[in-house]
Amino acid sequence: MKKSLLALAAMGAFAGAAQAQSSVTVYGIYDGGYAYTNKEETAVAGTRTNNAISGFQGGQAASSRLGFRGTEDLGGGLAAVFNLELGITPGTGSLGVDGATTTTTGQQSTHVRTSVVGLTSKGFGAVTVGRQLTAVHTIIAGSVFTANNMAGDITYSDVTGTSGNTTALRVHSLATRMSNSVAYRSDSFSGLRVNLDYSGDNLTGATNPASPTNAAATGTQIGNMGATLDYTYGAFRALAGTHAVKSNVNLSTSSGAVTKTNINAVGLVYSEKGLVANVTWAQNKTVNDSTGARISAVNAWKLGLSYAVTPQITPFIQYGQGTAKLTDAAPTNSDNDAYQVGATYALSKRSSLYAAYGNQTARITQGTNINLKSEIKEIGIGLVHTF
């Protein structure tokens, strides 16, 4: 009897130890509140339009999500990891990330934000496979907490006019996420981290998926390749990265074309005693990969600051400028200014109120038309809860 009890106790201890080595965490963010957007534009014909929309959809400060992540200790410093994260549309609770899934951009934008499995090793880093954020996204998004889903964040938010007068200044464009990818994130070597990204994304409609630029494709294929360096020294952090996105749309038809977007970004962050300052510069250029003809080019910079006045109250501000150009054959150029001011109030470690105002103005030239203008104003008030 004693031997049986001892055996059961030993089995229970072994099972408990095995279970302790594997863990799964459920996490998420929900941003709910009030948003108001007003767009005033002067069109080519000289007419002015004013379009306003408001509602309690939220999502101005953070993208709502529900995620599951886990790790299993394999011994010897090696661990297996996974992460599945779904995008949630605030206000309705429906699934959604970055719009439709039928366009070139949309092929990288589904309800799934992250879906990876991989291995991590102490001293080496992590290798993950699946759908995930690119490393260059970290640079362009910045390190200062602001309402970067609304006007005023010139490198990150996708802000355009309603009558086609403006060109998007979302510098990372297709490179927010990559599907069917593999990524390497190194451990820190004396403060330096190396990140490498690659994807073929050959499962998006190709009849013969041999490569991201397969000429027999009848759908859209997108390939990614990028590298970033991330160095931290005391309160300073410097980041630099480059990323290339090559995509095709219906290459087997006469209207098909291979496009290539090159993205470069640099960021400098200072974080000390409640102060966070971030300077970001980024550019991208999209060309026809066969002819080299420019499709679009974007260049922008921003400065962001936040300071914890008290443990609860943190005001923030950011300002940026940028230019955008479309094709040489039908040129549309815009000079853009953007700013944003706001503050957060921490109710607890997991819940915070926020209020922000953002403004972005574009002065547009289309051929001989030089008096075109688009101004976008946004107000966001909400509650962000993390769990």
C-alpha distance (Angstrom), angle and dihedral (degrees) to the residues before:
residue distance angle dihedral
M1 . . .
K2 3.77 . .
K3 3.82 90.2 .
S4 3.82 90.3 52.5
L5 3.78 91.8 50.1
L6 3.79 90.8 48.0
A7 3.81 90.7 49.4
L8 3.81 92.0 49.8
A9 3.81 91.0 48.1
A10 3.78 91.3 49.8
M11 3.80 91.4 48.8
G12 3.80 90.4 48.9
A13 3.79 91.8 50.2
F14 3.80 91.1 48.6
A15 3.80 92.0 49.3
G16 3.79 90.6 48.2
A17 3.80 91.4 50.7
A18 3.81 91.3 48.5
Q19 3.79 91.3 48.8
A20 3.81 91.4 48.7
Q21 3.79 89.5 57.4
S22 3.82 92.5 58.7
S23 3.80 123.3 55.9
V24 3.80 138.3 172.6
T25 3.81 123.2 -161.1
V26 3.78 126.7 -161.8
Y27 3.81 112.0 -153.0
G28 3.76 140.8 160.5
I29 3.79 151.8 155.6
Y30 3.77 128.0 -129.8
D31 3.80 121.8 -171.1
G32 3.77 112.8 -171.8
G33 3.78 128.4 168.2
Y34 3.80 147.0 89.4
A35 3.79 125.8 -42.4
Y36 3.80 130.6 -174.5
T37 3.81 124.3 -173.1
N38 3.80 126.9 -176.7
K39 3.83 123.5 -175.8
E40 3.80 121.2 -169.0
E41 3.80 117.2 -174.4
T42 3.76 140.2 175.6
A43 3.80 108.8 -148.7
V44 3.82 130.4 -153.0
A45 3.82 91.6 -92.6
G46 3.80 89.9 55.3
T47 3.78 94.3 -108.5
R48 3.79 119.5 137.7
T49 3.76 123.6 -138.9
N50 3.76 130.3 -168.7
N51 3.78 119.6 -163.3
A52 3.78 122.5 179.3
I53 3.76 131.6 178.6
S54 3.78 131.3 177.3
G55 3.75 139.2 170.8
F56 3.76 147.3 131.2
Q57 3.79 97.2 -84.6
G58 3.82 96.6 116.4
G59 3.77 121.5 -171.9
Q60 3.80 96.4 124.6
A61 3.80 97.5 121.9
A62 3.80 102.6 29.3
S63 3.79 138.7 15.0
S64 3.80 109.5 -115.4
R65 3.79 116.2 -126.1
L66 3.79 146.9 160.3
G67 3.77 118.9 -144.0
F68 3.77 145.8 176.6
R69 3.78 123.2 -157.5
G70 3.75 130.8 174.1
T71 3.77 144.1 174.1
E72 3.78 135.1 -161.0
D73 3.78 121.5 -159.9
L74 3.81 108.1 -130.1
G75 3.79 94.2 -179.3
G76 3.77 132.3 -110.5
G77 3.80 92.4 62.4
L78 3.82 91.8 -58.7
A79 3.80 122.2 123.4
A80 3.79 137.5 175.6
V81 3.82 115.3 -133.7
F82 3.78 138.6 -175.1
N83 3.81 136.1 -176.8
L84 3.80 129.0 -170.3
E85 3.83 117.2 179.7
L86 3.80 127.9 175.4
G87 3.80 125.7 -161.9
I88 3.82 116.8 -125.1
T89 3.81 123.6 -157.1
P90 3.82 105.9 -136.5
G91 3.77 116.3 -132.0
T92 3.81 94.7 30.7
G93 3.79 101.9 36.7
S94 3.80 91.1 -135.7
L95 3.78 123.2 142.1
G96 3.77 116.1 -99.4
V97 3.80 145.1 136.9
D98 3.81 126.0 -174.3
G99 3.80 99.1 -26.8
A100 3.79 135.1 -77.2
T101 3.78 129.8 1.9
T102 3.80 98.9 -138.9
T103 3.81 102.1 78.8
T104 3.77 131.6 72.9
T105 3.79 90.0 -102.4
G106 3.77 91.6 41.7
Q107 3.79 93.5 58.2
Q108 3.78 85.2 74.6
S109 3.82 92.0 44.0
T110 3.79 119.7 73.1
H111 3.79 134.5 140.1
V112 3.81 87.0 -86.7
R113 3.79 113.4 84.1
T114 3.79 95.8 179.2
S115 3.79 133.5 7.9
V116 3.80 113.4 163.8
V117 3.77 143.4 141.9
G118 3.77 124.3 -168.6
L119 3.77 152.7 133.9
T120 3.80 130.3 -93.0
S121 3.78 127.2 -162.7
K122 3.78 128.7 -171.9
G123 3.76 109.3 -113.2
F124 3.81 93.8 14.1
G125 3.81 107.5 56.7
A126 3.79 134.5 -136.8
V127 3.80 136.2 -48.2
T128 3.81 115.8 -163.5
V129 3.79 131.3 -178.9
G130 3.81 127.7 -157.9
R131 3.80 135.0 39.3
Q132 3.81 115.2 -15.5
L133 3.78 147.8 141.0
T134 3.78 117.2 -78.4
A135 3.79 119.9 -119.4
V136 3.82 93.0 -121.8
H137 3.82 88.1 60.5
T138 3.82 88.4 68.2
I139 3.80 91.3 58.9
I140 3.80 96.6 46.6
A141 3.80 95.9 43.9
G142 3.81 90.0 55.5
S143 3.79 132.6 -148.9
V144 3.82 101.1 -98.3
F145 3.80 114.6 94.4
T146 3.80 106.5 -119.8
A147 3.79 135.8 143.4
N148 3.79 91.3 -88.2
N149 3.81 94.6 166.7
M150 3.81 91.0 70.8
A151 3.80 138.9 56.8
G152 3.78 116.4 -62.6
D153 3.81 99.2 55.7
I154 3.79 99.2 94.9
T155 3.81 98.8 -175.4
Y156 3.80 99.5 41.3
S157 3.80 116.6 28.2
D158 3.81 117.8 77.5
V159 3.80 99.5 -126.6
T160 3.82 119.9 166.6
G161 3.77 136.6 153.8
T162 3.80 124.1 -101.5
S163 3.81 99.0 -125.1
G164 3.78 97.5 51.3
N165 3.80 95.0 -101.8
T166 3.77 97.4 124.1
T167 3.77 134.8 56.6
A168 3.78 120.1 -136.1
L169 3.78 115.7 -98.0
R170 3.77 95.1 -164.0
V171 3.76 93.2 127.3
H172 3.80 98.9 -165.1
S173 3.83 92.7 51.1
L174 3.82 106.8 161.0
A175 3.79 93.2 9.6
T176 3.79 99.9 76.7
R177 3.79 91.9 96.3
M178 3.76 135.8 -0.2
S179 3.80 127.4 -151.0
N180 3.80 127.6 -149.2
S181 3.78 88.0 20.9
V182 3.76 143.5 144.2
A183 3.81 122.0 -146.7
Y184 3.79 134.9 -174.3
R185 3.82 121.3 -154.6
S186 3.79 113.2 -176.9
D187 3.77 128.0 -147.7
S188 3.78 117.3 -110.5
F189 3.80 115.8 -77.6
S190 3.82 105.3 -166.2
G191 3.81 88.2 -35.5
L192 3.82 96.6 -43.3
R193 3.80 122.6 116.3
V194 3.80 127.0 -175.3
N195 3.81 123.9 -153.1
L196 3.81 126.2 -169.0
D197 3.83 127.3 -173.7
Y198 3.79 132.7 -169.8
S199 3.81 135.8 163.0
G200 3.78 137.1 165.8
D201 3.83 98.4 -172.6
N202 3.79 92.3 -163.8
L203 3.82 96.6 161.0
T204 3.80 99.6 79.3
G205 3.79 104.0 98.8
A206 3.77 106.0 -54.7
T207 3.81 117.0 149.3
N208 3.78 90.1 -154.0
P209 3.81 108.4 19.8
A210 3.77 101.1 -159.1
S211 3.81 99.1 135.0
P212 3.83 142.7 -13.2
T213 3.80 88.5 -93.1
N214 3.80 99.2 43.7
A215 3.82 107.6 156.6
A216 3.82 92.0 -147.8
A217 3.80 92.3 61.8
T218 3.80 118.4 123.4
G219 3.79 95.0 -175.0
T220 3.77 136.6 40.3
Q221 3.76 124.4 -66.4
I222 3.79 125.8 -174.9
G223 3.79 128.7 -167.4
N224 3.82 126.6 -170.0
M225 3.78 133.0 -163.3
G226 3.79 124.3 171.1
A227 3.79 147.4 148.2
T228 3.81 132.9 -163.3
L229 3.79 136.9 -178.1
D230 3.79 120.6 -147.0
Y231 3.82 118.9 -170.0
T232 3.81 126.7 -179.1
Y233 3.79 124.3 -168.6
G234 3.78 115.5 172.0
A235 3.79 109.0 -59.0
F236 3.82 92.6 -10.7
R237 3.78 128.1 87.5
A238 3.81 125.2 -177.1
L239 3.81 124.5 -168.3
A240 3.79 131.8 -176.1
G241 3.76 129.2 172.8
T242 3.77 147.9 161.9
H243 3.79 128.3 -156.0
A244 3.80 134.5 -179.1
V245 3.80 126.1 -159.2
K246 3.79 120.1 -168.1
S247 3.80 118.4 -172.5
N248 3.77 141.6 164.6
V249 3.81 134.0 -159.9
N250 3.82 119.7 -155.7
L251 3.77 93.9 -28.3
S252 3.81 91.7 177.3
T253 3.82 89.6 67.6
S254 3.79 128.4 72.4
S255 3.81 90.3 -111.0
G256 3.77 94.2 54.6
A257 3.79 122.2 110.7
V258 3.77 140.5 172.0
T259 3.79 112.8 -124.8
K260 3.77 127.7 -168.2
T261 3.79 125.2 -160.6
N262 3.80 121.0 -165.3
I263 3.79 115.8 -162.3
N264 3.80 126.0 -169.3
A265 3.79 125.8 -178.9
V266 3.80 139.9 174.0
G267 3.79 128.0 -171.8
L268 3.82 136.0 -177.5
V269 3.81 121.1 -166.1
Y270 3.80 131.9 -171.8
S271 3.79 118.1 -170.0
E272 3.79 122.6 174.9
K273 3.83 137.3 136.9
G274 3.80 96.7 -10.9
L275 3.81 95.5 -42.0
V276 3.81 120.1 113.5
A277 3.82 119.2 -178.9
N278 3.79 123.0 178.9
V279 3.81 131.3 -177.4
T280 3.80 116.7 -170.3
W281 3.78 131.8 -176.6
A282 3.78 122.3 -178.3
Q283 3.78 141.1 162.0
N284 3.76 139.4 -179.2
K285 3.76 134.8 -171.2
T286 3.80 126.5 -166.6
V287 3.80 119.8 -160.2
N288 3.78 139.2 171.8
D289 3.79 100.0 -97.2
S290 3.81 92.5 -144.9
T291 3.80 101.0 46.1
G292 3.80 102.1 21.8
A293 3.81 90.1 -130.0
R294 3.79 113.8 153.3
I295 3.79 117.5 -110.4
S296 3.80 97.0 175.8
A297 3.79 141.3 -21.3
V298 3.80 129.0 -161.7
N299 3.80 130.4 -172.3
A300 3.81 123.0 177.4
W301 3.79 144.7 154.8
K302 3.80 134.3 -168.5
L303 3.80 140.5 -173.5
G304 3.79 119.5 -150.5
L305 3.82 129.4 -173.2
S306 3.78 133.9 -178.9
Y307 3.79 130.1 172.2
A308 3.80 130.3 -172.9
V309 3.81 101.0 -131.8
T310 3.79 88.4 179.2
P311 3.81 131.0 -0.6
Q312 3.81 86.5 -93.3
I313 3.83 105.9 35.6
T314 3.80 122.3 64.9
P315 3.82 118.8 168.4
F316 3.82 118.8 -164.3
I317 3.77 137.7 -168.4
Q318 3.79 136.0 -178.3
Y319 3.78 136.3 -178.5
G320 3.78 131.8 -174.2
Q321 3.79 146.8 165.3
G322 3.76 132.0 -152.7
T323 3.78 147.0 163.8
A324 3.79 130.3 -140.8
K325 3.79 130.4 -167.4
L326 3.78 133.3 -173.0
T327 3.81 128.7 -159.6
D328 3.79 122.5 -35.1
A329 3.82 89.0 -129.5
A330 3.83 93.0 59.5
P331 3.80 103.9 15.0
T332 3.76 121.2 -158.6
N333 3.78 113.2 172.0
S334 3.79 128.7 -179.7
D335 3.79 135.3 -172.5
N336 3.77 111.5 -152.7
D337 3.78 137.0 -162.6
A338 3.78 123.6 -174.9
Y339 3.77 137.9 177.2
Q340 3.77 138.1 171.7
V341 3.80 134.5 -169.1
G342 3.78 129.1 -175.2
A343 3.76 147.9 121.2
T344 3.78 141.6 -131.1
Y345 3.80 127.4 -140.5
A346 3.80 116.1 -157.6
L347 3.79 112.5 -140.0
S348 3.80 89.6 178.1
K349 3.78 139.7 -26.2
R350 3.81 89.8 -74.0
S351 3.81 105.3 31.6
S352 3.81 128.4 60.7
L353 3.78 136.5 169.4
Y354 3.80 118.7 -141.0
A355 3.79 138.7 -173.2
A356 3.81 124.6 -173.7
Y357 3.80 141.6 169.4
G358 3.80 121.1 -157.4
N359 3.80 132.4 -173.4
Q360 3.79 130.8 -174.8
T361 3.81 124.7 179.1
A362 3.79 126.7 -170.7
R363 3.81 124.6 -167.1
I364 3.78 105.1 -159.1
T365 3.78 135.1 -159.3
Q366 3.80 120.0 -163.7
G367 3.80 109.4 176.8
T368 3.81 105.5 -60.5
N369 3.80 93.1 -11.9
I370 3.79 105.2 102.0
N371 3.80 103.8 156.3
L372 3.78 97.3 72.6
K373 3.77 117.3 125.6
S374 3.76 140.2 176.2
E375 3.80 124.8 -169.2
I376 3.77 123.0 -176.1
K377 3.79 122.2 -168.4
E378 3.78 123.5 -173.8
I379 3.79 135.5 -177.5
G380 3.77 122.4 -166.1
I381 3.81 127.3 -174.4
G382 3.77 120.6 170.9
L383 3.77 155.4 122.3
V384 3.80 122.3 -100.8
H385 3.79 117.4 -159.3
T386 3.79 122.8 -175.0
F387 3.76 125.0 -167.4
